[in-house]
Amino acid sequence: MSPSSSSSSTGPMGVAVSPEVEAALARGGAVVALESTIICHGMPYPKNLQTAMEVEAVVRENGAVPATIAILNGVPHVGLSGEQLKSLAVSGRQFQKTARRDIAHVVASGGNGATTVSATMFFAHKVGIPIFVTGGIGGVHRNGEQTMDISSDLTELGKTPVTVISAGVKSILDIPRTLEYLETQGVTVAAYKTNEFPAFFTEVSGYANKNLHLGSGILIAVPIPKEHAASGNAIESAIQKALKEAEDKNIIGNAITPFMLDRVKVLTGGSSLEANIALVKNNALVGAKIAVALSDLHQRDFGGLPYRVHVQRQARSETWGILFILTMTDDAIRSQLGLARMPDIQVISASGPLGWPASVQSRPGYG
């Protein structure tokens, strides 16, 4: 099923933003980014479509606008129509599982990509969405000390300032080594209403959370509600069996996670799938509430809408840039950025991709 076109406008950054998402961002409203790999590679049709629509509904019911992200016919989309969501769900694994490293290839080839955590974070940050909800992040695979199989989700968290709401790390992975790797990447890790880092299908993992506050990406781990938590022993037994099957079949790389989730679902009689759906909805609820609170803070602190402002200066053939989220007058921007006594810097009103003031550039004849 070929993805259909929509009324989304493609801005200068090459990203098509849906009218609903664009309007929300322009007014400083709460927006929650959602990935698409879970739709194409995480669940069977029609359960995946039903879940995607229900998750978006949860986000809306809690005061935010959902922005599911995917690449359609070579164009990155932020915010999908119902028809586009159905196209993803029906197409399933015909959509390429797309991490950050795959974006250029999928776009250049005009392909269709289901974005993983790393790619979704990349596009969310690109258009100014600070909150992203997913089921569980990738991490260090079991036996990762030998295979060096480590998800790019972790490095993305280390360099992209987006807050990720998840049910922890997928329990098919090596949780303690993943936490150690997140520490190496300087990622702030927080657990929501728990003293332990949750293990995706189960409420706890046995490993105390480390809250680092180092200013890069933030991971907020939300435990699955008790009433939906699967039995830890049953899940671990299924994981061990699935790992042995994957090894026997020489399944490696980005094929391993979908295979493991499928096998665990079968081996647990479907209980892991139901747990997965429940945790994604719960994460959406928490993420929407955080997005609304963050939007309220921006409105209070900046006295209006949060705008994206780019500051640029030419000096000795060098260019530096700083990205801010602001809504201020030109004089206020200059004061905030320490530009009051820098006459070679000029605030210019320009229409950004979402209708935002876009840049502050050097005056002609200076630099």
C-alpha positions in Angstrom: 0.0 0.0 0.0 1.7 3.2 -1.2 1.6 6.1 1.3 -0.8 8.9 0.2 0.1 12.5 0.1 -1.4 14.9 2.6 -1.8 18.7 3.1 1.4 18.8 5.1 3.7 21.6 4.0 7.3 20.9 3.3 9.5 23.6 4.9 13.0 24.7 4.1 14.4 21.9 6.2 12.8 19.3 3.9 10.4 18.1 6.6 6.7 18.0 6.0 4.8 19.1 9.1 1.1 18.5 9.3 -1.2 21.5 9.7 -2.3 20.4 13.1 1.3 20.1 14.4 2.4 23.3 12.7 -0.4 25.2 14.3 0.3 23.8 17.8 4.0 24.6 17.5 3.3 28.1 16.2 1.2 28.9 19.2 3.5 27.3 21.7 1.1 24.4 22.4 2.0 21.0 23.8 3.2 18.5 21.1 4.2 14.9 21.6 6.4 13.1 19.1 5.6 9.4 18.4 7.7 6.8 16.5 6.5 4.6 13.7 8.7 1.5 14.0 6.3 0.2 16.6 3.5 0.4 14.0 5.4 -1.3 11.2 7.7 -3.7 13.0 6.3 -4.0 16.5 2.7 -5.3 16.1 0.6 -7.2 13.6 -2.1 -5.5 11.5 -4.8 -4.5 12.5 -3.7 -4.4 16.1 -0.9 -1.9 15.2 -3.4 0.5 13.6 -5.8 0.3 16.5 -3.0 0.9 19.0 -1.6 3.8 17.0 -5.0 5.5 16.9 -5.6 4.9 20.6 -2.2 6.3 21.5 -2.8 9.5 19.5 -6.3 9.7 21.2 -4.7 9.5 24.7 -2.3 12.3 23.8 -5.2 14.5 22.6 -7.4 13.7 25.6 -4.6 14.9 27.9 -4.2 18.3 26.2 -1.4 17.7 23.7 -1.1 17.2 19.9 0.3 13.9 18.7 3.0 14.0 16.0 3.7 10.5 14.6 6.9 10.6 12.5 7.8 8.6 9.4 9.4 8.9 6.0 6.9 8.7 3.2 8.1 8.5 -0.4 11.4 10.0 0.6 9.9 12.9 2.6 10.2 13.0 6.4 6.7 13.7 7.9 6.0 15.0 11.3 2.3 14.4 12.1 0.4 11.9 10.0 -3.2 11.7 8.7 -5.5 8.8 9.5 -5.0 7.5 6.0 -1.2 7.7 6.3 -1.3 5.9 9.6 -3.3 3.1 8.0 -0.8 2.9 5.2 2.0 2.3 7.7 0.0 -0.3 9.5 -1.0 -2.2 6.4 2.5 -2.0 4.8 4.2 -3.2 8.0 7.7 -4.4 7.3 7.7 -3.1 3.8 8.7 0.1 5.5 12.4 0.1 6.2 13.3 0.3 9.9 15.1 3.6 9.9 17.6 4.8 12.5 19.5 8.0 12.2 22.2 6.4 10.0 19.5 5.3 7.5 17.8 8.6 7.0 19.9 9.9 4.1 19.6 6.6 2.2 15.8 6.4 2.6 15.3 10.1 1.7 17.6 10.0 -1.3 16.1 6.8 -2.7 12.5 8.1 -2.2 11.8 5.2 0.1 9.5 4.6 3.0 10.9 4.5 6.5 9.5 3.6 9.9 11.5 5.8 12.3 13.2 4.2 15.4 13.9 6.1 18.6 17.1 7.7 17.2 15.5 8.9 13.9 12.4 10.1 15.7 14.4 12.1 18.2 16.4 13.7 15.3 13.3 14.9 13.4 11.5 15.9 16.6 14.4 18.2 17.6 14.7 19.5 14.0 11.2 21.0 14.2 11.2 21.9 17.8 9.3 19.2 19.6 10.9 18.6 23.1 8.9 15.5 24.2 8.9 12.1 22.6 6.9 9.0 23.7 7.9 5.5 22.9 7.3 2.0 24.2 10.9 1.0 25.2 14.2 2.3 24.0 16.9 0.1 22.4 20.1 -0.6 24.3 23.1 -2.9 24.7 22.1 -6.4 23.5 22.7 -9.4 25.6 26.2 -10.6 25.0 26.9 -7.1 23.7 30.4 -7.2 25.3 31.2 -9.7 22.6 29.1 -8.5 19.6 29.3 -4.8 20.3 25.7 -4.6 19.3 24.6 -1.3 20.8 21.5 0.6 19.7 22.0 4.1 18.2 19.2 5.1 20.5 21.8 5.5 23.3 24.1 7.7 21.4 21.2 9.8 20.2 20.1 10.4 23.8 23.7 11.6 24.4 23.6 14.3 21.8 20.0 15.3 21.1 18.2 17.4 23.7 14.8 15.7 23.6 13.0 14.2 26.6 12.1 10.5 25.9 9.3 8.9 27.9 9.5 5.1 27.8 8.9 2.0 29.8 12.6 1.7 30.2 14.8 -0.5 28.1 13.3 -3.5 26.2 13.7 -6.4 28.6 15.2 -8.6 25.8 18.3 -6.4 26.2 21.1 -6.1 28.8 19.6 -3.5 31.2 22.6 -3.0 33.5 25.0 -2.5 30.6 22.6 -0.2 28.9 22.4 2.0 32.1 26.2 2.0 32.2 26.3 3.1 28.5 23.8 5.9 29.2 26.0 7.1 32.0 29.0 7.2 29.6 26.9 9.2 27.2 26.0 11.7 29.9 22.3 11.0 29.7 20.0 12.1 32.5 17.9 9.1 33.6 14.9 9.5 35.8 12.3 6.9 37.0 8.7 8.0 37.3 7.0 6.9 40.6 9.5 4.2 41.2 12.9 3.7 42.8 14.0 1.2 40.2 14.6 1.3 36.5 11.6 -0.6 34.9 12.1 -3.5 32.6 9.5 -2.8 29.8 7.1 -5.7 30.2 7.6 -5.9 34.0 7.4 -3.2 36.7 11.0 -3.5 38.0 14.3 -4.7 36.8 16.3 -5.0 40.0 18.6 -2.2 39.1 18.5 1.2 40.9 18.1 4.2 38.6 20.9 6.7 38.1 19.8 10.3 37.8 22.7 12.2 36.2 21.5 15.7 35.3 24.2 16.3 32.7 22.2 18.3 30.3 22.0 16.2 27.1 19.0 14.1 26.3 16.7 13.0 29.1 15.2 9.5 29.6 12.2 9.3 31.8 11.4 5.6 32.6 7.7 5.0 33.4 6.9 1.5 34.8 4.0 -0.4 33.3 0.8 -0.2 35.5 0.7 -3.1 38.0 -2.5 -4.5 36.5 -0.9 -4.9 33.1 2.6 -6.1 34.2 3.5 -9.5 32.8 5.2 -12.1 35.1 8.9 -11.4 35.2 9.8 -15.1 35.4 7.7 -16.0 32.4 9.0 -13.2 30.4 12.7 -14.0 31.2 12.1 -17.7 30.3 10.6 -16.7 27.0 13.5 -14.3 26.3 16.1 -17.0 27.0 14.3 -19.4 24.6 14.0 -16.7 21.9 17.7 -15.8 22.3 18.7 -19.4 21.7 16.5 -19.5 18.6 18.0 -16.3 17.3 21.5 -17.6 17.8 20.6 -20.9 16.0 19.1 -19.0 13.1 22.0 -16.5 13.0 19.6 -13.5 13.3 21.7 -10.4 13.9 21.6 -6.6 13.5 18.4 -4.7 13.3 16.5 -7.9 12.6 17.1 -9.2 16.1 14.7 -7.0 18.0 11.6 -7.6 15.9 12.4 -11.3 15.9 12.7 -11.4 19.7 9.5 -9.4 20.3 7.6 -11.8 18.0 8.9 -14.9 19.6 8.4 -13.6 23.1 4.8 -12.8 22.1 4.2 -16.3 20.9 6.0 -18.0 23.8 4.0 -15.9 26.4 0.7 -16.7 24.6 0.2 -13.0 23.6 0.5 -11.6 27.1 3.6 -9.6 26.2 1.8 -7.9 23.3 -1.0 -6.8 25.5 1.5 -5.6 28.1 3.3 -3.7 25.3 0.0 -1.9 24.2 -0.8 -1.0 27.8 2.6 0.5 28.5 2.6 2.6 25.3 -0.8 4.1 26.2 0.4 4.8 29.8 3.6 6.4 28.4 1.5 8.6 26.1 -0.6 9.8 29.1 2.5 10.7 31.1 4.2 12.2 28.1 1.2 14.4 27.2 1.0 15.7 30.8 4.7 16.6 30.7 4.4 18.3 27.4 1.4 20.4 28.6 3.4 21.4 31.8 6.4 22.3 29.7 4.3 24.4 27.3 2.8 26.2 30.4 6.3 26.9 31.7 7.4 28.4 28.3 4.3 30.6 28.3 5.0 31.8 31.8 8.7 32.3 31.5 8.9 33.9 28.1 5.6 35.8 28.3 4.3 34.3 25.0 5.0 31.7 22.5 8.2 29.7 22.4 10.0 30.7 19.2 13.1 29.2 17.5 15.7 31.9 17.0 19.0 31.3 15.3 22.0 33.5 16.0 24.8 33.7 13.5 28.0 35.8 13.3 30.7 36.0 10.6 34.2 36.6 11.9 37.5 35.7 10.3 35.6 33.4 7.9 34.2 31.5 10.9 30.5 31.0 11.6 29.0 30.1 14.9 25.5 29.4 15.7 23.3 29.1 18.8 19.8 27.8 18.9 17.3 29.3 21.4 13.6 28.9 22.1 12.4 32.4 22.7 9.5 34.8 22.3 10.8 38.3 22.8 11.1 41.7 21.1 14.3 42.4 19.2 15.7 44.4 22.1 14.8 41.6 24.6 16.5 39.0 22.3 19.6 41.1 22.1 19.7 41.5 25.9 19.0 37.8 26.5 21.8 36.7 24.1 24.3 39.3 25.4 24.2 41.2 22.1 23.4 44.7 23.5 27.0 45.9 22.9 27.7 44.0 19.7 26.7 46.3 16.8 27.8 43.8 14.2 24.8 41.5 15.2 21.4 42.4 13.8 18.0 40.8 14.6 16.2 40.1 11.4 12.5 39.2 11.1 12.3 36.2 8.8 9.7 33.5 8.3 11.0 30.1 9.6 9.6 26.8 8.5 6.9 27.0 11.1 6.2 30.7 10.8 8.8 31.5 13.5 11.3 34.4 13.5 14.3 32.5 12.1 17.6 34.3 12.4 19.8 36.9 13.8 22.6 37.8 11.3 25.6 40.0 11.0 25.1 43.6 9.7 26.5 44.2 6.2 30.0 45.6 6.4 30.9 44.0 9.7 32.8 40.8 10.6 
